[in-house]
Amino acid sequence: MHSPAPRGRAAFAVLAVLAFLTVVAAPAQAAAPKLGRSACPETPLSSGGIPRSREYLTAVVKCLDTSWRTYVERVGHTFRKPVVRYYDEPERRVCGIAWPEHAAAFYCIGRNTLVFPLTGGWIEGRTDLYPFKVAAHEYGHHVQSLLGVRKGADSRRYELQADCLSGVFLGSVWPSLSRTRQDWTALLDATRAAGDEGEEHSHGTGANRVHWLERGYRAVSPAACDTWSAPASKVS
């Protein structure tokens, strides 16, 4: 589960900053930059029966800082690391608001802050890549803020773009992960299970979340993540 996203459909507010996500066909148009390949080997989530959630997430965030700094600066924007806050348990308030109900990790937009609970089913006892992907998704919201594409965004397009950006990062570091194709399939299954199939309609259906995650993973480029111009069927 992820952070509450801004509502509304004022798409014109984001059109001017979509150049980093779209490629306009023109003879002089340079190829859209990809996220540079880098290494990000996972640390154990547990060792000797002791949870290592903070160490695991700290290592992933460090990799995210390195990868996205290079990209953001390459496309002409200023990079700033996010604030990162860890909590042993959810608290009543965080970032000046009530702790979002049922949230795992989330991003506080106005404060450029990643919030990671160190307990809960999203990370405790897991051996799959889901915690890695969730961290990359929330960091994707920070990238959106750095590049200015979050303004006026409706929640599903905003969240599905973060899924795509998490796929871009996963694709860029995949060769350094000691993971198999079966691990990737398990991650897709976990992502599908986290989709909006009931009354909640903020993050997209499981099928669409998988679609955008895979799209980013295959392309290894944020240019693949233009959810704003995607047809409604792909952002439901």
C-alpha positions, 0 to 999 in steps of 0.5 A: 500500500502506498501514500495518499495522492493528490486528487483532481484532473487538472492535467494541463498543470503537468503537460509542461513538465512531461518532456522527460517522460515522452519522446516527440518524434522529430528528426533532431530529437535525442533518444530518451535517456535511460536510468543508468545500470548500477548494482544494488545487492540486497541485504538480508531482511533477517539474520539469526532470527533478528529482523534487519528491516532498517538495514535492508531499507537503508541500503535500498534507499542509498541505491535509489539516491545514487541512481536517480541523482544521476538521472535527475541531474542529466535531464536538467533538474536539481536533485535533493535526497528525500528525508527518510523516517523509520518507525518501529510501529505506526504512530498517531500522526506523521508529517503533520497528518494522521497516519494513513489507515492501512498504509504500509510505506508512504511518501509525504509530498509537502515534506519530501519525506519517505516513511517506512514502518519497520513492521507489518506484513509488507516487510516482516518475514518476507523473502520476496522482492515486494519490500524492495519494490515498495521502497522503489515505488515510494521513491518514485513519488519523490522523483515525481516531485523533483521533476514537477509531474505530481501537480494536478495529478489524479491519484491513479495516474500518479500512483501507476506512474510510481509503479512504472518508475519502480520498474525502471529502477528494478530493471536497472539493478536486476543483474546485481540481484541474486534473483530468478525469473520465479522471483520476478513472477512472485513480485508480479503476483504480489503487486497484482494482489495489491491492486484496487479491486474493491471500493478503493480506487486510488492505485489502480487495478492489479492488472494495471499495476502489473502492466506499468511495473513491467513496462518500466522494467522492460524499458529501463527508461522513465520515458515509458512511464507517461501514464498521463496520456495513457488511455483510461483502460490502462489507468483504471 
